Amino acid sequence: MSAMRLFAAIRPPEEVLDEIAEWWVAASVHLDALGWRELPRENWHLTLAFYGEVPGRALGALAEALEHVAGQAPLLELMTDGIGVFPTPSKPRVFWLGVEATRPEALRRLARGCMRALEQTGKVAGKRREKKQPFVGHMTLARIRAELSVPVSEALLREIPRPPAIAWTADEVVLYRSHLRPEGARYQVIETFPMGVEVV
């Protein structure tokens, strides 16, 4: 099996996505004129770990490790909270909707566990993924190409309507495969892993 571009994430339930979409209709108009490309609703998710290209032969071991990580994690009470851009307001590439947990350390621990799952398969993460970047819970809603990117001012962010505080319970981790295409990535669900099924 050839290498696959994989990541682990939490997918909000449809009713939560409905509420986000309702807010996004009004919020996105402030970005459209600046060249930002909105991500389709089916691509909205909370990334826990990005693995990059993973050899097909490692998929089974990765899935087994993720099953264990998810099983030991508690169900998480999550809530949308705030907006922002990555990597910096002066050179933005990603517009995001923040996601917080009532138990922040539990969410961070789940993200760390998902990232380490790749190493448990005997594969070492690439240099880019070895960097100790602080985990910021977020859902990417729009992207912009580097050549079109212009600074995002605090004034512009203030003009965008504040997102509503939308709460939900996360009860599973999803392993996705990303198919890169000229018109934008398509995400394929490889497997889902229920949370909170193992006794810690």
Backbone as JSON, one array per atom type, in Angstrom:
{
  "sequence": "MSAMRLFAAIRPPEEVLDEIAEWWVAASVHLDALGWRELPRENWHLTLAFYGEVPGRALGALAEALEHVAGQAPLLELMTDGIGVFPTPSKPRVFWLGVEATRPEALRRLARGCMRALEQTGKVAGKRREKKQPFVGHMTLARIRAELSVPVSEALLREIPRPPAIAWTADEVVLYRSHLRPEGARYQVIETFPMGVEVV",
  "N": [[0.85, -1.2, 0.0], [0.56, 2.23, -0.83], [2.05, 5.32, 0.41], [0.22, 7.44, 2.66], [-1.39, 10.52, 3.33], [-2.03, 11.54, 6.45], [-4.11, 12.37, 9.31], [-5.22, 12.94, 12.7], [-8.31, 13.7, 14.27], [-11.06, 15.56, 15.78], [-14.41, 15.45, 15.01], [-17.03, 17.68, 14.92], [-20.52, 17.24, 15.85], [-23.35, 17.16, 13.56], [-25.37, 19.02, 14.24], [-23.96, 20.96, 15.62], [-22.23, 21.86, 13.64], [-24.16, 22.99, 12.0], [-24.88, 25.31, 13.46], [-22.42, 26.66, 13.51], [-22.1, 27.09, 10.78], [-24.23, 28.84, 10.27], [-23.41, 31.17, 11.63], [-21.04, 31.6, 10.19], [-21.82, 32.4, 7.66], [-22.34, 35.15, 7.87], [-19.9, 36.0, 8.9], [-17.88, 35.29, 7.06], [-18.0, 37.0, 4.88], [-16.39, 39.16, 5.33], [-13.9, 38.3, 4.71], [-13.9, 37.25, 2.16], [-13.57, 39.18, 0.09], [-10.9, 39.69, 0.25], [-9.52, 37.66, -0.85], [-9.49, 35.21, 0.44], [-10.0, 31.68, 0.7], [-12.73, 29.77, 1.34], [-13.14, 26.86, 3.36], [-14.86, 23.84, 2.61], [-17.79, 22.8, 4.37], [-17.75, 20.06, 5.05], [-15.12, 19.63, 5.58], [-14.53, 20.71, 8.02], [-13.05, 20.48, 11.18], [-11.52, 19.57, 14.33], [-8.23, 19.5, 14.66], [-6.11, 17.05, 16.01], [-3.66, 15.74, 15.71], [-1.23, 15.91, 13.19], [0.06, 13.82, 10.79], [1.34, 13.68, 8.35], [2.88, 12.19, 5.47], [2.41, 8.8, 5.64], [3.63, 5.52, 5.59], [1.82, 2.92, 3.95], [1.99, 0.38, 5.1], [2.23, 0.92, 7.77], [-0.22, 1.65, 8.68], [-2.05, -0.07, 10.06], [-0.81, -0.46, 12.58], [-0.75, 2.17, 13.49], [-3.5, 2.74, 13.68], [-4.19, 0.92, 15.68], [-2.74, 1.96, 17.84], [-3.99, 4.47, 18.1], [-6.56, 3.68, 18.78], [-6.15, 2.76, 21.37], [-5.24, 5.12, 22.64], [-7.49, 6.83, 22.35], [-9.39, 5.3, 23.7], [-8.55, 5.48, 26.34], [-8.93, 8.11, 26.9], [-10.97, 10.63, 28.44], [-14.46, 11.44, 27.83], [-14.96, 14.56, 26.24], [-15.92, 17.83, 27.05], [-16.55, 20.32, 24.9], [-16.22, 23.66, 23.47], [-16.92, 26.28, 21.2], [-14.83, 29.13, 20.76], [-13.82, 32.23, 20.2], [-11.8, 33.76, 17.53], [-9.16, 33.73, 15.05], [-5.92, 34.02, 13.37], [-3.42, 32.09, 11.66], [0.01, 31.88, 10.5], [0.78, 34.25, 11.75], [-0.65, 37.53, 12.36], [0.51, 39.36, 10.58], [1.39, 37.86, 8.44], [-0.76, 36.09, 7.42], [-2.14, 32.83, 6.88], [-4.06, 31.02, 7.49], [-7.38, 31.07, 8.63], [-9.07, 30.76, 11.66], [-11.46, 29.16, 13.86], [-11.73, 29.17, 17.26], [-11.5, 26.48, 19.67], [-12.29, 25.39, 22.82], [-11.8, 23.44, 25.83], [-13.6, 22.23, 28.68], [-12.0, 20.9, 30.37], [-9.04, 21.62, 29.93], [-6.43, 20.44, 30.05], [-6.96, 17.76, 29.66], [-7.73, 17.7, 26.98], [-5.36, 18.58, 25.77], [-3.71, 16.48, 26.55], [-4.87, 14.37, 25.15], [-4.32, 15.19, 22.53], [-1.5, 15.09, 22.58], [-1.15, 12.36, 22.99], [-2.23, 11.33, 20.62], [-0.4, 12.35, 18.79], [1.92, 11.01, 19.55], [1.24, 8.48, 18.9], [2.04, 7.77, 16.36], [4.79, 7.37, 16.66], [4.74, 5.14, 18.22], [4.28, 3.18, 16.42], [6.69, 2.57, 15.45], [7.63, 4.32, 13.66], [9.35, 7.35, 13.05], [8.53, 10.67, 13.67], [8.65, 13.31, 11.24], [11.02, 16.07, 10.92], [9.63, 18.49, 10.95], [7.36, 17.88, 12.42], [8.46, 17.32, 14.83], [8.93, 19.62, 16.17], [8.27, 21.5, 19.06], [5.45, 22.7, 19.26], [3.01, 24.69, 20.81], [-0.18, 23.36, 21.68], [-3.07, 24.46, 20.13], [-6.38, 24.56, 20.25], [-8.49, 24.42, 17.51], [-10.54, 25.11, 14.62], [-10.04, 25.07, 11.24], [-11.28, 27.38, 8.97], [-10.91, 28.89, 6.69], [-8.51, 29.56, 4.09], [-5.59, 31.17, 2.67], [-3.58, 31.86, -0.15], [0.0, 32.24, -0.1], [1.02, 34.25, -1.79], [-1.1, 35.95, -2.06], [-1.61, 36.85, 0.41], [-2.33, 39.29, 2.84], [-1.68, 41.53, 5.59], [-3.66, 40.91, 8.5], [-5.57, 42.98, 10.28], [-6.14, 44.1, 13.67], [-8.39, 45.63, 13.7], [-9.89, 44.62, 11.56], [-10.42, 42.02, 12.49], [-12.04, 42.69, 14.61], [-14.25, 43.59, 13.29], [-15.44, 41.33, 12.31], [-18.19, 39.31, 13.06], [-18.64, 38.13, 16.4], [-18.16, 34.71, 17.2], [-20.76, 32.42, 18.21], [-21.01, 30.82, 21.43], [-20.76, 27.58, 21.24], [-21.56, 24.48, 22.43], [-20.5, 21.05, 22.83], [-20.26, 17.46, 23.24], [-17.39, 15.63, 22.85], [-16.84, 12.42, 21.66], [-15.37, 10.64, 20.21], [-12.43, 9.82, 18.31], [-11.21, 10.59, 15.11], [-9.59, 9.11, 12.38], [-8.22, 10.48, 9.59], [-7.71, 10.53, 6.03], [-6.01, 12.64, 3.84], [-6.65, 13.84, 0.68], [-4.96, 15.51, -1.68], [-5.89, 18.05, -3.92], [-6.16, 20.17, -6.86], [-8.35, 21.9, -6.58], [-8.72, 21.94, -3.89], [-8.32, 20.2, -0.75], [-9.59, 16.89, -0.15], [-11.15, 15.1, 2.41], [-10.99, 11.89, 3.74], [-12.59, 9.55, 5.75], [-10.88, 7.2, 7.58], [-10.97, 5.54, 9.86], [-12.82, 5.36, 12.94], [-12.53, 6.0, 16.45], [-13.79, 5.17, 19.52], [-14.05, 7.17, 22.47], [-13.17, 6.98, 25.95], [-13.63, 4.28, 26.62], [-11.92, 2.54, 27.83], [-10.68, 1.48, 31.0], [-8.98, 3.66, 33.0]],
  "CA": [[0.0, 0.0, 0.0], [1.37, 3.44, -0.94], [1.99, 6.24, 1.54], [-1.01, 8.21, 2.77], [-1.31, 11.75, 4.11], [-2.98, 11.23, 7.5], [-4.19, 13.18, 10.53], [-6.26, 12.56, 13.67], [-9.11, 14.88, 14.57], [-12.4, 15.44, 16.35], [-15.42, 16.0, 14.1], [-18.23, 18.08, 15.65], [-21.77, 16.69, 15.32], [-23.98, 17.97, 12.53], [-26.1, 20.16, 14.79], [-22.96, 21.99, 15.94], [-21.82, 22.41, 12.35], [-25.26, 23.85, 11.55], [-24.77, 26.6, 14.15], [-21.22, 27.32, 13.02], [-22.37, 27.52, 9.4], [-25.11, 30.0, 10.32], [-22.55, 32.31, 11.97], [-20.02, 31.77, 9.17], [-22.41, 33.13, 6.52], [-22.11, 36.58, 8.09], [-18.49, 36.27, 9.2], [-16.99, 35.05, 5.93], [-18.03, 38.09, 3.89], [-15.29, 40.08, 5.64], [-12.66, 37.72, 4.19], [-14.04, 36.88, 0.75], [-13.04, 40.22, -0.79], [-9.45, 39.74, 0.4], [-8.9, 36.52, -1.52], [-9.5, 33.99, 1.24], [-10.78, 30.57, 0.16], [-13.44, 29.07, 2.42], [-13.13, 25.4, 3.33], [-16.22, 23.29, 2.65], [-18.25, 22.36, 5.69], [-17.36, 18.67, 5.34], [-13.72, 19.61, 6.0], [-14.35, 21.34, 9.33], [-12.69, 19.52, 12.23], [-10.53, 19.98, 15.33], [-7.06, 18.64, 14.47], [-5.38, 16.6, 17.2], [-2.29, 15.41, 15.3], [-1.01, 15.76, 11.75], [1.13, 12.83, 10.62], [1.99, 13.77, 7.06], [2.89, 10.97, 4.67], [2.64, 7.6, 6.44], [3.63, 4.31, 4.75], [0.62, 2.11, 4.09], [2.23, -0.77, 5.98], [2.16, 1.37, 9.17], [-1.58, 2.07, 9.0], [-2.65, -0.93, 11.07], [-0.21, -0.17, 13.88], [-1.2, 3.5, 13.89], [-4.89, 2.62, 14.09], [-4.22, 0.23, 16.97], [-2.28, 2.9, 18.85], [-5.03, 5.49, 18.29], [-7.67, 3.05, 19.49], [-5.78, 2.74, 22.78], [-5.21, 6.5, 23.12], [-8.87, 7.31, 22.46], [-10.09, 4.53, 24.72], [-8.15, 5.94, 27.67], [-9.28, 9.52, 27.06], [-12.36, 10.86, 28.87], [-15.29, 12.26, 26.95], [-14.55, 15.95, 26.42], [-16.9, 18.89, 26.84], [-15.89, 21.34, 24.09], [-17.02, 24.84, 23.16], [-16.28, 27.24, 20.31], [-14.4, 30.29, 21.56], [-12.91, 33.17, 19.58], [-11.3, 33.59, 16.17], [-7.79, 34.2, 14.89], [-5.22, 33.61, 12.16], [-2.09, 31.47, 11.77], [0.83, 31.8, 11.7], [0.8, 35.56, 12.41], [-1.52, 38.5, 11.68], [1.22, 40.05, 9.51], [1.51, 36.94, 7.3], [-1.77, 35.06, 7.68], [-2.41, 31.78, 5.88], [-5.2, 30.24, 7.97], [-8.34, 31.71, 9.54], [-9.6, 29.67, 12.48], [-12.44, 29.29, 14.94], [-11.15, 28.52, 18.43], [-12.24, 25.45, 20.4], [-11.76, 25.19, 24.16], [-12.36, 22.33, 26.59], [-13.79, 22.53, 30.1], [-10.81, 20.3, 30.99], [-8.02, 21.88, 28.9], [-5.31, 19.51, 30.08], [-7.41, 16.49, 29.08], [-7.67, 17.86, 25.53], [-3.94, 18.6, 25.39], [-3.18, 15.12, 26.73], [-5.35, 13.57, 24.02], [-3.55, 15.59, 21.35], [-0.15, 14.54, 22.71], [-1.23, 10.92, 22.79], [-2.43, 11.06, 19.19], [0.86, 12.62, 18.09], [2.88, 9.95, 19.89], [0.77, 7.2, 18.36], [2.85, 7.44, 15.19], [6.07, 6.85, 17.13], [4.51, 3.8, 18.76], [4.28, 2.22, 15.32], [8.07, 2.37, 15.03], [7.99, 5.38, 12.71], [9.75, 8.59, 13.71], [7.94, 11.83, 13.01], [9.6, 14.16, 10.53], [11.54, 17.19, 11.7], [8.61, 19.53, 11.13], [6.42, 17.48, 13.45], [9.16, 17.18, 16.09], [8.96, 20.91, 16.83], [7.36, 21.56, 20.19], [4.5, 23.78, 19.09], [1.91, 24.57, 21.77], [-1.45, 22.96, 21.08], [-4.13, 25.46, 20.11], [-7.59, 23.94, 19.72], [-9.1, 25.29, 16.51], [-11.09, 24.56, 13.38], [-9.7, 25.93, 10.1], [-12.46, 27.69, 8.16], [-10.52, 29.52, 5.43], [-7.07, 29.65, 3.81], [-5.21, 32.11, 1.62], [-2.25, 31.56, -0.7], [1.03, 33.16, 0.39], [1.2, 35.4, -2.69], [-2.26, 36.83, -1.91], [-1.78, 37.18, 1.82], [-2.09, 40.65, 3.33], [-1.85, 41.53, 7.04], [-5.0, 40.97, 9.08], [-5.48, 43.93, 11.38], [-7.05, 43.93, 14.8], [-9.65, 46.27, 13.33], [-10.65, 43.67, 10.73], [-10.91, 40.94, 13.36], [-13.14, 43.22, 15.42], [-15.42, 43.75, 12.42], [-16.06, 40.03, 12.09], [-19.09, 38.99, 14.18], [-18.13, 37.14, 17.36], [-18.84, 33.42, 17.08], [-21.51, 32.01, 19.39], [-20.42, 29.75, 22.24], [-21.49, 26.36, 20.9], [-20.98, 23.38, 23.22], [-20.83, 19.67, 22.49], [-19.44, 16.43, 23.87], [-16.6, 14.83, 21.92], [-16.83, 11.04, 22.14], [-14.59, 9.77, 19.34], [-11.31, 10.35, 17.52], [-11.32, 10.15, 13.72], [-8.38, 9.09, 11.56], [-8.55, 10.93, 8.24], [-6.73, 10.62, 4.95], [-6.17, 13.86, 3.05], [-6.36, 13.73, -0.75], [-4.69, 16.85, -2.17], [-6.38, 18.3, -5.27], [-6.03, 21.59, -7.2], [-9.5, 22.67, -6.08], [-8.76, 21.85, -2.44], [-8.18, 18.84, -0.21], [-10.76, 16.1, 0.23], [-10.81, 14.28, 3.56], [-11.64, 10.58, 3.77], [-12.54, 8.89, 7.05], [-10.28, 5.87, 7.54], [-11.51, 4.78, 10.98], [-13.17, 6.14, 14.12], [-12.15, 5.32, 17.69], [-14.56, 5.71, 20.63], [-13.32, 7.64, 23.64], [-13.68, 6.64, 27.26], [-14.09, 2.89, 26.74], [-10.96, 1.78, 28.62], [-10.53, 1.9, 32.38], [-7.66, 4.26, 33.2]],
  "C": [[0.89, 1.25, 0.0], [1.19, 4.33, 0.29], [0.71, 7.07, 1.49], [-0.77, 9.42, 3.66], [-2.41, 11.68, 5.17], [-2.97, 12.27, 8.62], [-5.31, 12.65, 11.41], [-7.0, 13.82, 14.1], [-10.39, 14.51, 15.31], [-13.37, 16.13, 15.38], [-16.65, 16.39, 14.91], [-19.48, 17.44, 15.05], [-22.45, 17.67, 14.37], [-24.72, 19.18, 13.09], [-25.17, 21.29, 15.2], [-22.48, 22.66, 14.66], [-22.9, 23.32, 11.77], [-25.14, 25.25, 12.15], [-23.54, 27.37, 13.69], [-21.46, 27.88, 11.63], [-23.26, 28.77, 9.38], [-24.32, 31.26, 10.65], [-21.58, 32.63, 10.84], [-20.54, 32.5, 7.94], [-22.14, 34.62, 6.66], [-20.64, 36.91, 8.29], [-17.61, 36.22, 7.96], [-16.96, 36.19, 4.92], [-16.89, 39.08, 4.12], [-13.96, 39.58, 5.09], [-12.71, 37.48, 2.69], [-13.38, 37.89, -0.19], [-11.52, 40.3, -0.75], [-8.75, 38.54, -0.21], [-8.84, 35.25, -0.72], [-10.4, 32.95, 0.59], [-11.41, 29.8, 1.32], [-13.3, 27.56, 2.25], [-14.56, 24.89, 3.35], [-16.55, 22.75, 4.03], [-17.78, 20.95, 6.03], [-15.9, 18.56, 5.76], [-13.49, 20.23, 7.37], [-14.09, 20.27, 10.39], [-11.7, 20.18, 13.2], [-9.34, 19.02, 15.22], [-6.4, 18.32, 15.81], [-3.92, 16.32, 16.87], [-2.24, 15.27, 13.79], [0.21, 14.88, 11.56], [1.9, 13.0, 9.31], [1.9, 12.45, 6.31], [3.3, 9.77, 5.53], [2.62, 6.38, 5.52], [2.38, 3.47, 5.01], [0.79, 0.95, 5.05], [2.15, -0.39, 7.46], [0.75, 1.7, 9.61], [-2.19, 1.24, 10.11], [-2.12, -0.64, 12.46], [-0.64, 1.2, 14.39], [-2.63, 3.45, 14.39], [-5.0, 1.94, 15.45], [-3.78, 1.16, 18.09], [-3.33, 3.97, 19.14], [-6.23, 4.93, 19.03], [-7.4, 3.04, 20.99], [-5.8, 4.15, 23.37], [-6.63, 7.03, 23.33], [-9.62, 6.59, 23.58], [-9.77, 4.98, 26.12], [-8.54, 7.39, 27.93], [-10.72, 9.66, 27.56], [-13.15, 11.56, 27.77], [-15.0, 13.72, 27.26], [-15.71, 16.9, 26.13], [-16.18, 20.05, 26.15], [-16.83, 22.5, 23.8], [-16.24, 25.74, 22.21], [-15.98, 28.51, 21.09], [-13.39, 31.12, 20.78], [-12.5, 32.81, 18.16], [-9.87, 34.1, 16.11], [-7.21, 33.73, 13.58], [-3.89, 32.98, 12.53], [-1.32, 31.76, 10.48], [0.89, 33.11, 12.47], [-0.15, 36.5, 11.68], [-0.82, 39.22, 10.52], [1.38, 39.19, 8.26], [0.52, 35.79, 7.47], [-1.9, 34.07, 6.53], [-3.7, 31.03, 6.21], [-6.07, 31.11, 8.86], [-9.04, 30.61, 10.32], [-10.66, 30.13, 13.48], [-11.9, 28.51, 16.12], [-12.08, 27.5, 19.06], [-11.54, 25.23, 21.74], [-12.44, 24.0, 24.82], [-12.56, 22.76, 28.04], [-12.65, 21.93, 30.93], [-9.67, 20.45, 29.98], [-6.89, 20.87, 28.88], [-5.7, 18.16, 29.48], [-7.37, 16.55, 27.55], [-6.22, 17.87, 25.06], [-3.32, 17.22, 25.51], [-3.62, 14.21, 25.59], [-4.57, 13.9, 22.76], [-2.13, 15.03, 21.4], [-0.15, 13.04, 22.45], [-1.41, 10.55, 21.33], [-1.15, 11.31, 18.41], [1.86, 11.51, 18.33], [2.48, 8.6, 19.32], [1.6, 6.79, 17.15], [4.18, 6.82, 15.61], [5.91, 5.43, 17.67], [4.44, 2.74, 17.67], [5.7, 1.89, 14.86], [8.54, 3.4, 14.03], [8.31, 6.65, 13.49], [9.15, 9.76, 12.94], [9.02, 12.67, 12.34], [9.99, 15.37, 11.36], [10.48, 18.24, 11.95], [7.68, 19.16, 12.26], [7.09, 17.27, 14.79], [9.19, 18.49, 16.85], [7.9, 20.96, 17.92], [6.46, 22.79, 20.07], [3.38, 23.61, 20.12], [0.62, 24.22, 21.06], [-2.46, 24.08, 21.22], [-5.35, 24.82, 19.46], [-8.28, 24.88, 18.74], [-9.66, 24.47, 15.36], [-10.75, 25.54, 12.26], [-10.94, 26.11, 9.22], [-12.11, 28.3, 6.81], [-9.0, 29.55, 5.32], [-6.84, 30.7, 2.73], [-3.81, 31.76, 1.15], [-1.26, 32.63, -0.27], [1.13, 34.41, -0.47], [0.03, 36.39, -2.62], [-2.4, 37.38, -0.5], [-1.44, 38.64, 2.11], [-2.34, 40.63, 4.83], [-3.32, 41.63, 7.45], [-4.92, 41.85, 10.33], [-6.44, 43.56, 12.5], [-8.4, 44.54, 14.47], [-10.51, 45.34, 12.49], [-11.22, 42.55, 11.59], [-12.07, 41.42, 14.22], [-14.41, 43.38, 14.59], [-16.16, 42.43, 12.22], [-16.95, 39.69, 13.29], [-18.48, 37.93, 15.09], [-18.87, 35.82, 17.18], [-19.64, 33.1, 18.34], [-20.76, 30.92, 20.14], [-21.26, 28.5, 22.04], [-20.82, 25.18, 21.59], [-21.4, 22.02, 22.68], [-19.9, 18.73, 23.23], [-18.73, 15.63, 22.8], [-16.47, 13.42, 22.47], [-16.07, 10.09, 21.22], [-13.47, 10.55, 18.66], [-11.42, 9.76, 16.12], [-9.95, 10.2, 13.06], [-8.78, 9.4, 10.13], [-7.37, 10.73, 7.29], [-7.04, 11.86, 4.13], [-5.73, 13.6, 1.61], [-6.18, 15.15, -1.3], [-5.13, 16.98, -3.63], [-6.25, 19.78, -5.59], [-7.16, 22.45, -6.63], [-9.63, 22.63, -4.56], [-8.75, 20.41, -1.97], [-9.55, 18.21, 0.03], [-10.34, 15.15, 1.34], [-11.66, 13.01, 3.58], [-11.49, 9.98, 5.16], [-11.97, 7.49, 6.87], [-10.88, 4.99, 8.63], [-11.86, 5.74, 12.11], [-12.91, 5.31, 15.36], [-12.92, 5.93, 18.86], [-13.68, 6.09, 21.8], [-13.97, 7.11, 24.91], [-14.13, 5.22, 27.44], [-13.13, 2.02, 27.55], [-10.9, 2.33, 30.04], [-9.11, 2.41, 32.58], [-7.11, 3.87, 34.57]]
}
